[in-house]
Amino acid sequence: MDTYYNPKDLAKFGEIGREAPELAKKFFDYYAAVFAEGELTEREKALIALAVAHAVQCPYCIDAYTRACLEKGSNLGEMTEAVHVANAIRGGASLVHGVQMRNVAQKISL
C-alpha cells in the first residue's frame, strides 16, 4: 500500500543538502556533535531522541532512533518507558493549556 510516508526515504536524508551544501554541512556537523558522547551517553541520547520523535510524531525519527536505541544496548522495556515519558509530558502540556481556556472562559462569562 502506498502512503505519504515511505521508510526508504530515510536513507535519502543526506540529499536534503544538495541545493544548500553549506547549510547542510553545518546542520550535520551540529547533529553529529549533539549525539556524540558527552555528559550523557550515546545510549541515553538515543532514548531521549526516541521519546522526542514520538512527541513530534516523526515516523522517520521513530524508525531511526528505534534502531539506534537497540544498537546502543537499550531494550524494549526502556524504550517503551521513554515513549511513556514523552506521552506524559505531551499530555500534561495539553492539559495545562486548559488553564488558558478557563481564563478566557472566565473573562467572557463576566
MODELLER restraints for C-alpha pairs under 7 A, 6 or more apart:
rsr = mdl.restraints
at = mdl.atoms
rsr.add(forms.Gaussian(group=physical.xy_distance, feature=features.Distance(at['CA:7:A'], at['CA:60:A']), mean=6.73, stdev=0.5))
rsr.add(forms.Gaussian(group=physical.xy_distance, feature=features.Distance(at['CA:10:A'], at['CA:60:A']), mean=5.98, stdev=0.5))
rsr.add(forms.Gaussian(group=physical.xy_distance, feature=features.Distance(at['CA:17:A'], at['CA:24:A']), mean=4.67, stdev=0.5))
rsr.add(forms.Gaussian(group=physical.xy_distance, feature=features.Distance(at['CA:35:A'], at['CA:42:A']), mean=6.23, stdev=0.5))
rsr.add(forms.Gaussian(group=physical.xy_distance, feature=features.Distance(at['CA:35:A'], at['CA:45:A']), mean=6.42, stdev=0.5))
rsr.add(forms.Gaussian(group=physical.xy_distance, feature=features.Distance(at['CA:36:A'], at['CA:42:A']), mean=6.20, stdev=0.5))
rsr.add(forms.Gaussian(group=physical.xy_distance, feature=features.Distance(at['CA:43:A'], at['CA:69:A']), mean=6.32, stdev=0.5))
rsr.add(forms.Gaussian(group=physical.xy_distance, feature=features.Distance(at['CA:43:A'], at['CA:72:A']), mean=5.26, stdev=0.5))
rsr.add(forms.Gaussian(group=physical.xy_distance, feature=features.Distance(at['CA:46:A'], at['CA:65:A']), mean=6.01, stdev=0.5))
rsr.add(forms.Gaussian(group=physical.xy_distance, feature=features.Distance(at['CA:46:A'], at['CA:68:A']), mean=6.21, stdev=0.5))
rsr.add(forms.Gaussian(group=physical.xy_distance, feature=features.Distance(at['CA:46:A'], at['CA:69:A']), mean=5.49, stdev=0.5))
rsr.add(forms.Gaussian(group=physical.xy_distance, feature=features.Distance(at['CA:47:A'], at['CA:69:A']), mean=6.16, stdev=0.5))
rsr.add(forms.Gaussian(group=physical.xy_distance, feature=features.Distance(at['CA:47:A'], at['CA:79:A']), mean=6.49, stdev=0.5))
rsr.add(forms.Gaussian(group=physical.xy_distance, feature=features.Distance(at['CA:47:A'], at['CA:82:A']), mean=6.43, stdev=0.5))
rsr.add(forms.Gaussian(group=physical.xy_distance, feature=features.Distance(at['CA:49:A'], at['CA:65:A']), mean=6.47, stdev=0.5))
rsr.add(forms.Gaussian(group=physical.xy_distance, feature=features.Distance(at['CA:50:A'], at['CA:62:A']), mean=5.97, stdev=0.5))
rsr.add(forms.Gaussian(group=physical.xy_distance, feature=features.Distance(at['CA:50:A'], at['CA:65:A']), mean=5.13, stdev=0.5))
rsr.add(forms.Gaussian(group=physical.xy_distance, feature=features.Distance(at['CA:50:A'], at['CA:66:A']), mean=6.49, stdev=0.5))
rsr.add(forms.Gaussian(group=physical.xy_distance, feature=features.Distance(at['CA:51:A'], at['CA:82:A']), mean=5.35, stdev=0.5))
rsr.add(forms.Gaussian(group=physical.xy_distance, feature=features.Distance(at['CA:51:A'], at['CA:83:A']), mean=4.83, stdev=0.5))
rsr.add(forms.Gaussian(group=physical.xy_distance, feature=features.Distance(at['CA:51:A'], at['CA:86:A']), mean=5.23, stdev=0.5))
rsr.add(forms.Gaussian(group=physical.xy_distance, feature=features.Distance(at['CA:52:A'], at['CA:86:A']), mean=6.52, stdev=0.5))
rsr.add(forms.Gaussian(group=physical.xy_distance, feature=features.Distance(at['CA:53:A'], at['CA:61:A']), mean=5.42, stdev=0.5))
rsr.add(forms.Gaussian(group=physical.xy_distance, feature=features.Distance(at['CA:53:A'], at['CA:62:A']), mean=5.44, stdev=0.5))
rsr.add(forms.Gaussian(group=physical.xy_distance, feature=features.Distance(at['CA:54:A'], at['CA:62:A']), mean=6.53, stdev=0.5))
rsr.add(forms.Gaussian(group=physical.xy_distance, feature=features.Distance(at['CA:54:A'], at['CA:83:A']), mean=6.61, stdev=0.5))
rsr.add(forms.Gaussian(group=physical.xy_distance, feature=features.Distance(at['CA:54:A'], at['CA:86:A']), mean=6.94, stdev=0.5))
rsr.add(forms.Gaussian(group=physical.xy_distance, feature=features.Distance(at['CA:55:A'], at['CA:86:A']), mean=5.74, stdev=0.5))
rsr.add(forms.Gaussian(group=physical.xy_distance, feature=features.Distance(at['CA:55:A'], at['CA:87:A']), mean=6.77, stdev=0.5))
rsr.add(forms.Gaussian(group=physical.xy_distance, feature=features.Distance(at['CA:55:A'], at['CA:90:A']), mean=6.50, stdev=0.5))
